[in-house]
Amino acid sequence: MTAEPLVTLTDATKTYSGRKVLREVSLALLPGETVVLTGANGSGKSTLLRALGGLTALTSGSRRVRQPGERRFAVGYAPDHLPKLKLTAREYLGHMAAIGGMEAAGRQERIERLLARMRLPGGIDRLRMHDYSKGMLQKINLLQAMLHGPDLLLLDEPLGGLDREAKQECERVLAELKSQGTTIVLASHEPVWRDDIADRRLAIAEGRIVRDERGGRPASDERPRWRLVQCELPEGAGPTAFAEWDGVLRTRPEEGGRMSYWVRSDRSDALLTALLAAGAAILSVQAGEGETDG
Ligand SMILES: Nc1ncnc2c1ncn2[C@@H]1O[C@H](COP(=O)(O)OP(=O)(O)OP(=O)(O)O)[C@@H](O)[C@H]1O
């Protein structure tokens, strides 16, 4: 039996100034899995992390989380860099623990334990965060995200700026959190994560998930999702027009020079754009899944 997903995005789309940076992403995170998300600069990794965490409002689509009983669903998020604040690390982590809802009693002890693990140089209390090196800031960034024991831990380029020892320590801490059942998504330019940490590997390009694998196999046995586009082709276009278009699953000529196209959901925007550019009139678009011969 498949576990109920912890977080589910359905057709999640995010638009900035009319430009789609996440395009109809549907993704279900299973509890306890560690997902490595890779993609080029600007492909949408950070936006997808924030969408999973509910940290950005979706333009369309939905996000659903499985509530952990009575407790509030807790998200830990380490952005790709921390602002250089005028606080010491202990002051900052104390604030973050309070914001994360940690009980005052255990706060300081946990902060000290995590600080010791990350092997920060001595005398960190003499410096404020705006004087920290990049690596020191990144360690604090990771600590603030995991401090309150989140259900979902989102890390954006977590190894950026860390030296070799700190990278290994970070991997050890993540392996420990994973063994405790934390669901982790980490965005990284490089798919360098150890296989014993990465259960699932996602690749994103231009706001779409283009690969989703667990143990080297497709992660989802979901039925294929498609859209049925009905249109009137311009004069002179034959019934084979766009039949070979990338993502078109099936075509059917209809009465009166009309055409029906079944196209994979992730390619439907591109097909619509191309049809319009060719002078077609779009009559309707419907969503569906599974076989296209119904
Ligand atoms: N707040 C914002 N306002 C406008 N555009 C944004 C905003 N946030 C992200 N974008 C744009 O969305 C696209 C995706 O950005 P995102 O940061 O998600 O990519 P990324 O894959 O994490 O990139 P990188 O690897 O460079 O960190 C980019 O073109 C970016 O310019």
The ligand as a Gaussian input file, in Angstrom:
#p B3LYP/6-31G(d) Opt

LIG

0 1
 N       10.067000      37.305000      -6.654000
 C       10.280000      37.157000      -7.965000
 N        9.878000      38.125000      -8.832000
 C       10.057000      37.978000     -10.168000
 N       10.650000      36.914000     -10.740000
 C       11.059000      35.934000      -9.925000
 C       10.904000      35.998000      -8.519000
 N       11.397000      34.859000      -7.959000
 C       11.862000      34.125000      -9.005000
 N       11.662000      34.761000     -10.174000
 C       12.022000      34.274000     -11.505000
 O       11.531000      32.956000     -11.620000
 C       12.449000      32.152000     -12.349000
 C       12.779000      30.938000     -11.502000
 O       13.502000      31.377000     -10.382000
 P       14.013000      30.388000      -9.259000
 O       14.744000      31.207000      -8.246000
 O       12.892000      29.549000      -8.806000
 O       15.039000      29.474000     -10.089000
 P       16.193000      28.527000      -9.560000
 O       16.129000      27.302000     -10.389000
 O       16.112000      28.361000      -8.089000
 O       17.469000      29.383000      -9.934000
 P       18.952000      29.405000      -9.280000
 O       19.554000      28.064000      -9.547000
 O       19.620000      30.500000     -10.053000
 O       18.803000      29.721000      -7.835000
 C       13.651000      33.025000     -12.648000
 O       13.555000      33.475000     -13.973000
 C       13.516000      34.185000     -11.693000
 O       14.005000      35.359000     -12.253000

